[in-house]
């Protein structure tokens, strides 16, 4: 992996076989490009299609970017999905996704990465849960990230390694420059455009919707929205940056 910030095209990456006979899937961020802590994959299922059954040795988290459908845990009730839903999967829980009439587009994956991502080879764990959250019902907000930075799946709700934040930057708004000592920061750009400054390496890169920003641990960075439009993103530091969370609480 590069020593500094990289901006990736989310339409390409390492191929995955997550669809059960239909759909498209690939990993944008993961071990193939040097990431150790998070997988950021794209899974698109056409109407009526389903994923294979998945089970991971660690946690996983997914964000519904578009469409509708169901998450079906092997144990527990099915979960209805719509745009903005986040699904947190505990280690050892088996699950699959099914697309509704509008199809289903998901972003995320196992964090830490699963070396057998694409199946259910990991051992089952009794009592492991699959839970649903939503971007519009955050547990906490973090003003240092933006005026609308929402913590949804994070240690405060029991996610120890796989987390997902939802962030809006207003036109011209910029993060407070910051670094995550032991976490990789991965940001999927859903809408808008801007720049990301790598202050540790004195570089600035442009990004737009459909890009993924990946920041290695310890690299100081700041994301800025262009003045003509805001930025909407999901992702965040993985594993969670507990020192930052403590500062936010203070």
N, C-alpha and C positions, 0 to 999 in steps of 0.2 A: 504494500500500500504506500502511496505517496506520503511524504513527511508533512504535507500541508493540506489545505482545503482543496477538495476536488468538486467539480460540478459535472454531474453525469446526466446522460440522456435516458430517461425512464422507459423509452420505447425499446431499449436493447439491454442485454445482460446475459447471464448464464442460463441456458434453457432448463426448465423444470417440467416435470410431468405430473401436474396436480389435477388436471381435468380427467374425469372418468369417461373418456371417449370423445369429449368435445371441450372446446375452450382453448385459451392461450395462457401460458404462465412462464415467467422468467424472474430471476433474481437480479436486481439492479445493484444492491449492496449485499455483500456476503463474503465468505472465505475466498471466493474466486478473485476478488480484488483486494484481499488483505484484511478485511474487517473481521474482528474477533468477537464482537459483542452483540451485533444486531444483524438480522436479515431484513432487508426491505425488498419484498417481492411484489410482483403484479400478477393477479389472478383474475382473468375475465371469463365468465361463463355465459353462454347464450341462454335465452329463455328455456326453462325446463331442464337444463343441464345440471350436473352435480360434480363436485370434486371427489377425488379418492378419499378414503378414510385416512385421517392423519393422527399421529400421536408422537409427541416429542419427549426427549429426556429432560428438557427444561421447559420454561414457559414460552408462550407465543401471544402475540397481539395483532389484531387486524382492524382496519378501518374500511367501512363501506363508502367508497367514493361515488358510486352511482348505482341505481337499480334497486331491486328488492329481492327478498328470498328468505331462506331459513338457515340457521346453524343448528345441526342435529348432533348433540352429544350422544355418545354411546350410553351414558348413564345420565338421566335427567331429562327435563322437558325441552322441547324444541324452542328456539329463540327466533322471533320475527326480526328481520333486518330491513332497514331502510337507510337512505343516505344520511351519513353522520353517525351511524351506529359504530361502536367499538366493541370488539369481542376479545376478552382476555381468557386464555386457556392455561390452566395450571399444568405443571409437569405430570405426564402420565395419563392425561385425559384424552380419550379418542373422540374425534368429531369429524364432521364433514359439512360442506356447504351445498345448498341447493338454490338455484336461481329461480326467481319468479317470472312473471310475464314480461317484465322490463329488462331481464338479464341481470347480472350481478357483477360488479367490478370492485375488487378488494385490493388493499395495499397492506403489506406487513409480513408477518411470518415469525418463526421461532427466534427467540432472543434469550440466551445465546444461540448461535446457529446450530442446526441439527445436521449432523453429517449424513443422515439418511433422509433428508427432507424430500418428501414425495411419497411417504408411506407411513405405516404404523409399526415399525420395527422396534421402537422404544418400549420398555416394559410398562405395563399398566400399573397405575397406583390407585388403590382403593380410596374413594372419597374425593378424588381430583375433580375440580369443577370447571365448567365453561360458563362464563358470566357475560352479561350484556351491559354496556354503558352507552352514553350518548354525548356528543360534543356540546349539545345545548344544555346539558345538566352537569357542568363541571363541579368537582369537589373543591377546587381552590383556583385562585388566579395569581399570576406572578408579574407584577408591574415592571420589574427590571427587564423582562423579555419584550413586552409590548403593553399597550393600553388594553389589549384584549388577548391575553395569553392564558389559556385554560388547561389546568391539569385535570385529566380525566382518568386515565389508567396510570397509577403511580403508587409508591409505597403506602400512601395514605388510604388506599382501598385494598391493600394486600398484594400488590404486584411487586415482586422483589427484584426481578431482572428485566422483564418485558414491560415497557411503559409507552404511552402514547399521549402526546399533548396536541392541542389544536390552537393555532395562533393566527391572529389577524394583525397585520401592520397597516396603519393608515397611510395614505399617500405622503411620502417624504419621511415617514417615521423610521427610526433606527434603534436596534438593540443597544443596551449598555454593553460596551466591549467586555467580553468575558471568556474564560477557558474552563474546561472540565478536566480536572486532574487525571482521572482514571476512566472517564466515559468517552465513548464515541458519540458525536452529535450528528444525527441523520435527519434531514429535513426534506420532505417531499413537497414540492411546490404545486399546489392545486390550482391557483389562479394568481394573476399579476406578474410583475417583473421587478427586478431591482439589481442590487449588487451585494456581494459578500466580500468583506475585507478580511484577509488573512494577515493579522497584525504581527504575528510571529515571523512571517516570511516576507512582509512588506509587499503583498500583492492584492489586487482587486479583480474579481471576476464578475461578469454579468450572468444573470439567470433569468428564466422565464417559466411559465406554466409548463409542466411536463419534465422539468429537471429535478434532480435530487442532489442536494448539497450534503457532502460527507466531510466531517471534521475529525481528525484523529485526536486522541487524548492529549491534553496539555497545550493545544494550539489556541492562541487568543484570536477571537474572531468577532465580527459584528455584521448583522444582516440589515440592509437598508432597502426600503421600498422606493421605487421611482415616484417622482412627484405627481405624475399624471394618473397613477393607479396604485391601489394598495396591493398587499400580498396576503394570500391565504395558504397555510401550510399545516401539515401534520408530521409528527415524529418527535424528536427530542433526544436528550442524552440517554445513553444506554450502556451499562446499567444506570439506573437513576443516579443523578448527582445529589447525594444526600447533604453535602455541605451547602450546596445552593439552596436546597429545600429548607434547610435550617435558617439560612439568611433570609429567605422569603418569609418565614414565619415570624422572624424578628422585626 
